[in-house]
Amino acid sequence: MGTNHAVFLEVIEWLEESGKGLVHRIPESGSGEIKFGAQLTVRESQAAVFFYQGKAVAVFGPGRHTLKTLNIPILTKLLSTPWAMTSPLRAEVYFVNLKTFTNLKWGTRDPVAFRDSQLGLIRLRAFGVFTLQVVSPDIFINSLVGTQGIVDTEEIEAYLNQVIVSRLNDYLGETLDTLLNLPARYDEMSEALSERLKNDFSRFGLSLGQLFINAITPPQEVQQAIDDRSRMEVIQDMNKLMQMKTAMAIEKAAENESAVGAGMGAGLGIMMPGIMAPYIAGGMPPQQSAPQQTGTACPKCRQVVSTDARFCSQCGHPLHAPIVCIQCGKPLSSQDRFCPACGHSSIVKN
């Protein structure tokens, strides 16, 4: 019912329809002359605090209650003549909504400073939601509501938001080392932050049901640095993946020797590590081999060496000593495979 109508009929009740109302006072403005015998109806999800002569004298739970005041009909009006027919015995009823209010939002209006062990001094924004319930109606009215006629969640949400952000700043400074470890700790942080806020909320007769951290975001440039670090970790993982695939390719090539030919399969197995080595080491494609060096062929091992070298870099053979047959000692050329004098095959001798 409307306020004036409810007071006039001495039937006092409140039906909250917006879904956001926390407190509703009857009468909404000024003070009332609630008379002796007025009927107060309180719903299951409500509590009613009865103020008489400026004091909270009773808290009523669900049900119908009879209010007792010294405002006796007719007689009170006659006795109120010195006060312009207004009774000095003022009375009000505060209805309090006891349901759990969900999806209340909190967040930082301005970025807060945080010293990161790896990224230095940065500024953060944080956002989330929380749930709220009034558990002590008389404390809530006396501490936060005062004499307001109507109070909804939006009016106290701004104040509670400041309390939450303040406690979050303290928590981050005491427990968080670096933002790089932040995403995995949201649940842990939510529980710890809720525990810290319980005393702050209970001081006003409120209960913090749940608190969730949706996001803690650094500035764009800091986010870019974190993304770059993540890419480096991915590259390292890609190198490990390439190593594994290379090993699998070698194993598969060995298994398929019968299909591609024993010689080809064996050759592929031998060549694969060399082919894939540049990818494994640095993620770069194999480079083309350098052009062969020109020079003189070693007469013993046929390795090409520099023209000014005195010994072969491969076998150590002297390059400028005469070649003779080991059987008869006759001089030979580097192209002779048999001695033309004695026909001996082991002809190399320096």
C-alpha positions as CSV (number, residue, x, y, z in Angstrom):
1,M,0.0,0.0,0.0
2,G,1.0,3.6,-0.3
3,T,2.6,5.1,2.8
4,N,-0.1,7.6,3.7
5,H,-2.8,5.1,3.1
6,A,-1.1,2.4,5.2
7,V,-0.5,4.8,8.2
8,F,-4.1,6.0,8.0
9,L,-5.5,2.5,8.2
10,E,-3.0,1.5,10.8
11,V,-2.0,-1.4,8.7
12,I,1.7,-1.1,8.0
13,E,3.5,-3.3,5.4
14,W,6.0,-3.0,2.5
15,L,5.9,-4.9,-0.8
16,E,9.3,-4.4,-2.6
17,E,8.9,-4.6,-6.4
18,S,12.1,-3.1,-7.9
19,G,14.4,-5.9,-6.7
20,K,17.0,-3.4,-5.5
21,G,15.4,-2.0,-2.3
22,L,17.3,-2.5,0.9
23,V,15.3,-0.2,3.3
24,H,11.9,1.4,3.3
25,R,10.7,3.7,6.1
26,I,7.1,4.3,7.0
27,P,6.3,7.1,6.7
28,E,8.7,7.9,3.9
29,S,9.1,11.5,4.8
30,G,8.8,13.2,8.1
31,S,7.8,11.2,11.2
32,G,4.6,9.4,12.0
33,E,2.0,9.2,14.7
34,I,1.6,5.4,14.8
35,K,-1.2,4.8,17.1
36,F,-1.7,2.2,19.8
37,G,-2.9,-1.1,18.3
38,A,-1.5,-0.5,14.7
39,Q,-1.0,-3.8,12.8
40,L,2.5,-4.5,11.4
41,T,2.9,-7.2,8.8
42,V,6.4,-8.5,8.0
43,R,7.2,-10.9,5.2
44,E,9.5,-13.9,5.3
45,S,12.3,-12.1,3.5
46,Q,12.0,-9.0,5.7
47,A,12.6,-7.6,9.2
48,A,11.1,-4.5,10.7
49,V,12.7,-2.1,13.1
50,F,10.3,-0.1,15.3
51,F,11.5,3.4,16.4
52,Y,9.5,5.1,19.1
53,Q,10.4,8.5,20.5
54,G,13.7,8.5,18.6
55,K,14.9,5.0,19.7
56,A,14.9,1.6,18.2
57,V,12.8,-0.3,20.7
58,A,12.1,-3.6,18.8
59,V,13.1,-5.7,15.8
60,F,10.2,-7.7,14.4
61,G,10.6,-10.9,12.3
62,P,8.0,-12.5,9.9
63,G,4.4,-12.4,11.0
64,R,1.7,-9.9,12.1
65,H,2.5,-7.7,15.1
66,T,0.5,-5.2,17.2
67,L,2.4,-2.0,18.0
68,K,1.9,-0.3,21.3
69,T,2.4,3.4,21.7
70,L,0.9,6.1,23.8
71,N,-0.8,7.6,20.7
72,I,-4.3,6.7,21.6
73,P,-6.9,7.7,19.0
74,I,-9.0,10.8,19.8
75,L,-7.5,11.3,23.2
76,T,-4.0,11.9,21.7
77,K,-5.5,14.5,19.4
78,L,-7.1,16.4,22.3
79,L,-3.9,16.3,24.3
80,S,-1.9,17.5,21.3
81,T,-3.5,20.9,21.2
82,P,-0.4,22.8,22.4
83,W,1.5,21.2,19.5
84,A,-0.9,22.3,16.8
85,M,-2.7,19.0,17.0
86,T,0.5,17.0,16.3
87,S,1.5,14.4,18.8
88,P,5.0,14.7,20.2
89,L,5.1,10.9,20.5
90,R,6.7,10.2,17.1
91,A,7.1,6.6,15.7
92,E,8.5,5.1,12.5
93,V,8.9,1.6,11.1
94,Y,11.9,0.7,9.0
95,F,11.4,-2.3,6.7
96,V,14.7,-4.1,5.8
97,N,15.0,-6.5,2.9
98,L,16.9,-9.6,4.0
99,K,17.3,-11.3,0.7
100,T,20.7,-11.9,-0.9
101,F,21.5,-9.3,-3.5
102,T,23.6,-10.7,-6.3
103,N,25.6,-9.3,-9.2
104,L,26.7,-6.2,-7.4
105,K,29.7,-4.8,-9.2
106,W,33.0,-3.4,-7.9
107,G,36.0,-2.0,-9.7
108,T,38.8,0.5,-9.7
109,R,37.8,3.9,-10.9
110,D,41.4,5.0,-11.3
111,P,44.4,2.6,-11.8
112,V,46.3,1.6,-8.7
113,A,50.1,1.5,-8.4
114,F,51.8,-1.9,-8.0
115,R,55.5,-2.7,-7.9
116,D,56.1,-5.9,-9.9
117,S,59.3,-7.8,-9.3
118,Q,59.9,-8.3,-13.0
119,L,58.1,-5.5,-14.7
120,G,58.8,-2.6,-12.3
121,L,56.2,-0.1,-11.1
122,I,52.9,-0.5,-13.1
123,R,49.3,0.6,-12.7
124,L,46.5,-1.9,-12.6
125,R,42.7,-1.9,-13.0
126,A,40.6,-4.6,-11.3
127,F,36.9,-5.6,-11.8
128,G,34.5,-8.1,-10.3
129,V,31.2,-8.8,-8.6
130,F,30.0,-9.6,-5.1
131,T,26.9,-10.6,-3.2
132,L,25.4,-8.8,-0.2
133,Q,22.9,-9.5,2.6
134,V,21.7,-7.6,5.6
135,V,22.1,-9.8,8.8
136,S,21.7,-7.2,11.5
137,P,18.9,-4.8,10.5
138,D,19.2,-2.5,13.6
139,I,23.0,-2.1,13.1
140,F,22.6,-1.5,9.4
141,I,20.0,1.2,9.9
142,N,21.9,3.0,12.6
143,S,25.3,2.9,10.9
144,L,24.5,3.4,7.2
145,V,20.9,4.3,6.7
146,G,20.2,6.9,9.3
147,T,16.9,8.7,8.8
148,Q,16.6,8.2,5.0
149,G,13.2,7.2,3.8
150,I,14.3,4.8,1.0
151,V,17.6,3.1,0.4
152,D,18.6,0.7,-2.4
153,T,21.7,-1.2,-3.4
154,E,23.0,1.5,-5.7
155,E,23.3,4.0,-2.8
156,I,25.6,1.8,-0.7
157,E,27.3,0.0,-3.7
158,A,29.6,3.0,-4.3
159,Y,30.8,3.0,-0.7
160,L,31.3,-0.7,-0.5
161,N,33.2,-0.6,-3.8
162,Q,35.8,1.8,-2.2
163,V,36.2,-0.6,0.8
164,I,36.8,-3.6,-1.6
165,V,39.3,-1.7,-3.7
166,S,41.2,-0.5,-0.6
167,R,41.6,-4.1,0.7
168,L,42.6,-5.3,-2.7
169,N,45.4,-2.8,-2.9
170,D,46.7,-4.0,0.5
171,Y,46.4,-7.6,-0.5
172,L,48.3,-7.2,-3.8
173,G,51.1,-5.3,-2.1
174,E,51.5,-7.9,0.6
175,T,51.2,-11.2,-1.4
176,L,51.6,-10.8,-5.1
177,D,55.1,-10.9,-6.6
178,T,54.5,-10.5,-10.3
179,L,51.6,-10.2,-12.7
180,L,53.0,-13.1,-14.7
181,N,51.7,-15.5,-12.0
182,L,48.3,-13.6,-11.6
183,P,45.8,-15.5,-13.8
184,A,46.3,-18.8,-11.9
185,R,45.6,-17.1,-8.6
186,Y,42.2,-15.5,-9.1
187,D,40.3,-18.1,-7.0
188,E,42.9,-17.9,-4.2
189,M,42.8,-14.1,-4.2
190,S,39.0,-14.0,-4.2
191,E,38.8,-16.2,-1.1
192,A,41.6,-14.3,0.7
193,L,40.0,-10.9,-0.1
194,S,36.6,-12.1,1.0
195,E,38.1,-13.1,4.4
196,R,39.6,-9.7,4.8
197,L,36.4,-7.9,4.1
198,K,34.1,-9.8,6.5
199,N,34.9,-7.6,9.4
200,D,34.4,-4.4,7.3
201,F,31.0,-5.6,6.2
202,S,29.9,-6.9,9.6
203,R,30.6,-3.6,11.2
204,F,27.6,-2.3,9.2
205,G,25.4,-5.3,9.9
206,L,26.1,-6.7,6.4
207,S,27.4,-10.1,5.2
208,L,29.6,-10.5,2.2
209,G,28.4,-13.8,0.6
210,Q,30.8,-14.2,-2.3
211,L,33.3,-12.0,-4.1
212,F,34.7,-12.8,-7.5
213,I,37.7,-11.2,-9.4
214,N,36.8,-11.1,-13.1
215,A,40.0,-9.4,-14.3
216,I,43.1,-7.5,-13.2
217,T,44.4,-5.7,-16.2
218,P,47.7,-3.8,-16.6
219,P,48.2,-0.9,-19.1
220,Q,48.5,-1.8,-22.9
221,E,52.3,-1.5,-23.0
222,V,52.6,-3.8,-20.0
223,Q,50.2,-6.3,-21.6
224,Q,52.3,-6.2,-24.8
225,A,55.4,-7.1,-22.7
226,I,53.6,-10.0,-21.2
227,D,52.5,-11.2,-24.6
228,D,56.0,-11.0,-25.9
229,R,57.2,-13.1,-23.1
230,S,54.5,-15.7,-23.8
231,R,55.6,-15.8,-27.4
232,M,59.2,-16.6,-26.4
233,E,57.9,-19.5,-24.3
234,V,55.9,-20.8,-27.2
235,I,59.0,-20.7,-29.4
236,Q,60.9,-22.8,-26.9
237,D,58.1,-25.3,-26.9
238,M,58.1,-25.3,-30.7
239,N,61.8,-26.3,-30.6
240,K,61.0,-29.2,-28.4
241,L,58.1,-30.2,-30.6
242,M,60.4,-30.1,-33.7
243,Q,62.9,-32.3,-31.9
244,M,60.2,-34.8,-31.2
245,K,58.9,-34.8,-34.8
246,T,62.4,-35.2,-36.1
247,A,62.9,-38.3,-34.0
248,M,59.5,-39.7,-35.1
249,A,60.4,-39.0,-38.8
250,I,63.7,-40.9,-38.4
251,E,61.9,-43.8,-36.8
252,K,59.2,-43.9,-39.4
253,A,61.8,-43.8,-42.2
254,A,63.6,-46.8,-40.7
255,E,60.3,-48.7,-40.5
256,N,59.5,-48.0,-44.2
257,E,62.8,-49.2,-45.6
258,S,61.1,-52.2,-47.3
259,A,58.8,-49.8,-49.1
260,V,61.4,-47.3,-50.4
261,G,64.4,-49.6,-50.6
262,A,66.9,-50.6,-48.0
263,G,69.6,-48.3,-49.3
264,M,67.4,-45.3,-49.6
265,G,65.8,-45.8,-46.2
266,A,69.2,-46.2,-44.5
267,G,70.5,-43.2,-46.3
268,L,67.5,-41.1,-45.3
269,G,67.9,-42.2,-41.7
270,I,71.5,-41.1,-41.7
271,M,70.8,-37.8,-43.5
272,M,67.8,-36.7,-41.4
273,P,69.8,-35.5,-38.2
274,G,72.0,-33.4,-40.4
275,I,69.1,-32.0,-42.4
276,M,67.1,-31.1,-39.3
277,A,69.9,-29.9,-37.1
278,P,69.5,-26.2,-38.0
279,Y,65.8,-26.4,-37.2
280,I,66.4,-28.0,-33.8
281,A,69.2,-25.6,-32.8
282,G,67.7,-22.3,-33.9
283,G,64.6,-22.8,-35.9
284,M,66.2,-21.7,-39.1
285,P,66.2,-23.6,-42.4
286,P,69.4,-25.5,-43.4
287,Q,72.0,-23.3,-45.1
288,Q,73.7,-24.1,-48.4
289,S,77.2,-25.5,-48.1
290,A,80.1,-23.2,-48.8
291,P,81.8,-23.6,-52.3
292,Q,84.6,-26.1,-52.3
293,Q,88.1,-24.8,-51.8
294,T,90.5,-25.0,-54.8
295,G,94.0,-26.4,-54.3
296,T,96.2,-29.4,-54.8
297,A,95.1,-33.0,-54.2
298,C,97.0,-35.0,-51.6
299,P,98.8,-37.9,-53.4
300,K,97.9,-40.3,-50.6
301,C,94.3,-39.6,-49.6
302,R,93.3,-37.3,-52.5
303,Q,92.0,-34.6,-50.1
304,V,92.1,-31.1,-51.7
305,V,94.5,-28.9,-49.7
306,S,95.9,-25.4,-50.2
307,T,98.7,-25.1,-52.8
308,D,101.1,-23.6,-50.3
309,A,100.5,-26.4,-47.6
310,R,103.5,-28.6,-46.8
311,F,101.5,-31.4,-45.2
312,C,97.9,-32.8,-45.9
313,S,95.4,-31.5,-43.3
314,Q,93.5,-34.8,-43.6
315,C,96.2,-37.5,-43.3
316,G,99.4,-35.5,-42.6
317,H,101.2,-36.8,-45.7
318,P,104.1,-34.6,-46.9
319,L,103.0,-32.8,-50.1
320,H,106.4,-32.0,-51.7
321,A,108.5,-35.1,-50.9
322,P,109.4,-37.5,-53.9
323,I,107.4,-40.7,-54.3
324,V,109.4,-43.9,-54.8
325,C,108.6,-47.6,-55.1
326,I,109.0,-49.3,-51.7
327,Q,110.3,-52.5,-53.4
328,C,113.0,-51.2,-55.8
329,G,113.2,-47.5,-54.9
330,K,112.6,-46.2,-58.4
331,P,110.9,-42.7,-58.6
332,L,107.2,-42.7,-59.4
333,S,104.5,-40.2,-60.4
334,S,101.5,-39.5,-58.2
335,Q,99.3,-41.3,-60.8
336,D,101.2,-44.6,-60.8
337,R,99.4,-47.4,-59.1
338,F,102.1,-50.1,-59.9
339,C,105.9,-49.6,-60.2
340,P,106.9,-49.7,-63.9
341,A,110.3,-51.1,-63.0
342,C,109.3,-54.1,-60.7
343,G,105.5,-54.2,-60.9
344,H,105.1,-53.9,-57.2
345,S,101.6,-52.6,-56.1
346,S,102.6,-51.0,-52.8
347,I,104.5,-48.2,-54.3
348,V,104.0,-45.2,-52.1
349,K,107.1,-44.3,-50.2
350,N,108.5,-40.9,-49.2
